[in-house]
Amino acid sequence: MKKTRLLFAMLTAALVIGHSCKQPDLNVETSIEVPVGVVEVDTSSLEEFINTTGTVYPIKEVSLESEMAGKYRLQNNPATGRPYILGDKVKAGAIIIKLEDEEYLNNLRIKSKEVDLEISAQEFDKQKSLYEKGGATLRELKNAEIGFINSEYDIESSQINLAKMSVRAPFTGVISELPYFTNGTKVNAATVLVKVINYSMLYLETNLPEKYYGNVEKDYKVYVTSYTSPLDTLMGQISQISPAIDPEARTFKCLVNVANTAEKILPGMFVKADLVINSAENTIVIPKDIIVTRNRTRTVFVVERGVANEREITTGLETADRVEVIAGLESGESVVSKGFETLRDKSRVKVLR
């Protein structure tokens, strides 16, 4: 009997010990820290754009035609000592081409008109002196004055016609077109001889959708970038806005002046333009892709003492990749930028450095 009781006691103890070994330790606290990356909230400027494209043209551009018929004579460039070629720079007033015509020059009778002017001036002075002494009538004085004035007009007219024999650059610029003519070849009047441009200042002509008509104004800032040289961005300003909407395309025309002093963009290039329609200075800006949107509510996760707190924010200006935060964040706070997809409010996190 005693052996049976002892055996039963031993079996009972074994069962109790085995059962207790299978139970979890309820007193041990467990927690999981989610690894995340963070960005520190800071202030900066932000600009909202309308993106468009267009072609740039030089503000100063002129095609010079012959005003008379004559023999073609291409002049030498003083800077190079050789005849002008495409791409040569020319100063305002420089003679690029001369036209020769001896018959035309003789018909101007410049020398005889200069002598006539000299005689008319002497006669006018003589009549003024006589009139003051009572030796000439007012009519005689006025006739002498008319003769002197007509002589001045004659010489000025001849000088104007003489200037037609020289093709001069009207402004400082670059030769962009120079049709070839053999020296000595007779060219007719109204023949295009040379084209001069100055592209240190360009203008961009673009068409914007009519929905933006109320968003743009004169003098608004514009960033202009060439597709062939994307690292070179120029600054421009809206100079003109058409008050009419194209009924077919539903767009309106907008002109932008572009400073191109370094001549990085060439006339005729197709460019990208970002028209600044709104801007904010010294405002809190965060990456757009770290914002969580739920039921029209925008939130971010702010890390405080190893815990990610979900916080609602109010946003303002937006670009393709950045957003202005009007309320909900303060400068210096740490916002989760990586790993926030699996977070919940009050999740414990481990910030990755």
Secondary structure, 3 states (H helix, E strand, C coil): CHHHHHHHHHHHHHHHHHHHHHCCCCCCCCCCCEEEEEEECEEEEEEEEEEEEEEEEEEEEEEEECCCCEEEEECECCCCCCECCCCCEECCCCEEEEEECHHHHHHHCHHHHHHHHHHHHHHHHHHHHHHHHCCCCHHHHHHHHHHHHHHHHHHHHHHHHHHCCEEECCCCEEEEECCCCCCCCEECCCCEEEEEEEEEEEEEEEEEEHHHHHHCCCCCEEEEEECCCCCCEEEEEEEEECCCCCCCCCEEEEEEEEECCCCCCCCCCEEEEEEEEEEEEEEEEEEHHHCEEECCEEEEEEEECCEEEEEECEEEEECCCEEEEEECCCCCCEEEEECHHHCCCCEEEEECC
